[in-house]
Amino acid sequence: MLRWRTLRRGLVIVLAGGLVLYLAFLLYSRVRLRRAEAAFLKTFGTLDLASFERRDPPRSENAAEWLQAGAQVVFLDDKTRTLVGVAASRTEPDWSDEERESLRRALDDNRCALDLMHRAASAPQTSYCIRYSEGTSAAIPRWVTLRTAGHLLAVEARMAVQRGDGSAAVTAFRTLARLSVSLEDEPITTTLLMGFACEYPLLRVLAEVAARPNGAVNEAELVRAGREALPANDLSVQVRRAFAHSGLATSKAFADWPGASRRWGSNDDRLLEFIAVLSSDLVRAELLDSVAALASVLDALATSGGAPGDERPAHASYLPHVRLAEMMGPHVSRMRDAARDTLGRRHLVRTALALRALGAAGTYPGTLPLELQRPDPLTGKPLAYTLHPDGSATLALQLDAVARTPRSPSTIVLPPPTRLETRR
């Protein structure tokens, strides 16, 4: 009897101690979560996923509606779709006669789709009506259809430039720029990367406009249109917002984890639910702390200093979870580096087009004007500028400042200048 009482007393003590530890752990997790939320709020200014949502504009005034409507009716067979994708990043002289004819037919066959998308260029607002409050389950635009539409617009722009059709080229420039910016302005990392991918062929085409020989048809009009169409949205702000949304959406997914475990598990499977309830707050706290700490990696976009990837080692030392940092750090750096690549190419093309306009007086300046000497966001250094004896000039990113080479354009050769005149 005494032995049984001793065992029972010991069991009660163990259970009571376990309950105290359990409650203490829950309290600690809740306090950690509140502190992490306070740090996140201080860093990003919001804890509410609904704050990322915008009021849905009228459909007729929504550029995203026109872009999606046109993209959904683009029809290309597999062979032509591949050809359009390749041609979007290749100069027109590199096309064979057969490829050129196939691309011309593709544009003619999809004229209605292109006309729908062109209406987006003049639409005053844009929103893909994403329900950000739904977190990771929010529906996003169909990437494949928009990417194909972007490639088709790039081919249209390139062919219009080559034949000197200023009006068609201007329309294609503006529509492709609208597509890129509309995606980049949505604070989700996936749509942001979609926008970068759509902007890439636009920058390639505008770089070709800057390098066109003098005396080409509608030269002045195309240079002016290229300068106007070049995107100017602040990617440092958009990347930061997308990263903040990613952190909050993932935190929401962990908060919903206990309920999800009931849907996934059987009626007898309570272990998963117990683990979820026990660890949810602590995991969310570690996640939000890590996102807030890694925000300084994104802040480098605004300062335009340093080479891609040089901040990563310094941050892992103070992140609360080394494992979480290892998973998130490379993703954040890749997103920041992709934005830097885009901003660097933008700066290069914008400067080249500005020099072409300055060359209308008959000569390029001996050195870059002061307003064009700011460091580019990719390398943190001013562009390399060389004026040649024949009057031509070379403008290039100083790629020795970065560990890896970005996609072209990275160098633009400007032809010897003559007075720019619109030719008809």
Buried (B, 14 or more C-beta within 10 A) or exposed (E): EEEEEEEEEEEEEEEEEEEEEEEEBBEEBEEBBEEBBEBBBEBBEBBEBEBBBBEEBEEEEBBBBBBBBBBBBBEBEEEBBEBBBBBBBBBBEEBEEEBBEBBEEBBEEBEEBBEBBBBBBEBEBBBBBBEBBBBEEBEEBEBEBBBBBBBBBBBBBBBBBBEBBBEBBBBBBBBBBBBBBBBBBBBBBBBBBBBBBBBBBBBBBBBBBBBBEBEBBBBBBBBBBBBEBBBEBEBBBBBBBBBBBBBBBBBBBBBBBBEBBBEEBEEEEEEBBEEBEBBBBBBBBBBBBBBBBBBEBBBBBBEBEBBBBBBBEEBEEEBBBEEBBEEBBEEBBBBBBBBBBBBBBBBBBBBBBBBBBBBBEEBBBEEBEEEBEEBBBBBBBBBBBEBEEEBBBBBBBBBEBBEEEBEBBBBBBBBBBBEBEEEE
